[in-house]
Amino acid sequence: PRNPKTPKPQNPNSTENQNYNMEKSQDPDKKLWLPADIEAKLKDFDEKIENAKSEDNTSLVSADTLKVEKGLFLKDKAKDFDRAEEVLWDALLTAVGPNWKLEIYFEILQMTISKLEIQSVKKDIEICNELVNNGGDWEKKNKLKVYNGVVAIMTWEYKKASDYFLDSVATFSCSEFIDFWVFFVFQILHFV
């Protein structure tokens, strides 16, 4: 007979265990956003942006930063690429400095690449190359090499892609766009 203090073994396939695992693994970043929740969050962003624009603003967060956060929310959480692009383009108009502009362009590039809009991607890549040449730091230069490599794959220029990937492998810093192991596989496949 079993000791009553010993917990009974659980069936890993039981409904009780599955519900527990689902509740336990819920990540607040992977929240399912309902349309009403999205609109409430966007209204909150708009209020914060207006407050940041006002003269009596004591916040350390600028309106530009809040616009970018709003665009990232639309892109990453709400999955509304059209509205996200609109907000990010608006933020880009008032952005200062090549590095900040590059970060915004990289977010826009991720959306246009995922939509496979090759002509738009090529145009944005050219602008990013100009920004990097006009003062982008080494991290942005390496990120841009990864984006250039992915675009080269999209346009079937595999030798060019492998050159970009090889140049950026030592200081890979583009994990928000492409996982390192996927990047590594791309690199191996394009050297063959």
Number of C-alpha atoms within 10 A of each C-alpha: 3 7 7 7 6 7 8 9 6 9 10 9 8 9 10 11 13 13 11 10 11 10 10 9 10 10 9 7 8 10 10 11 13 10 10 9 12 16 13 12 16 16 12 12 19 16 12 18 19 12 16 20 13 11 7 8 12 9 10 7 12 14 21 20 15 18 22 22 17 23 30 22 18 22 22 15 15 20 14 15 19 12 15 25 22 13 19 23 18 15 22 19 10 11 17 11 12 19 20 15 19 24 16 20 20 22 19 22 24 17 21 19 17 10 11 13 12 15 10 13 21 18 11 17 20 13 14 26 17 13 19 20 12 12 13 19 13 11 15 23 20 22 22 21 24 27 25 23 27 23 21 19 17 14 12 11 14 20 14 17 26 23 17 21 25 18 15 20 16 9 11 17 17 20 13 11 15 15 11 15 10 11 20 15 10 18 20 13 11 17 12 6
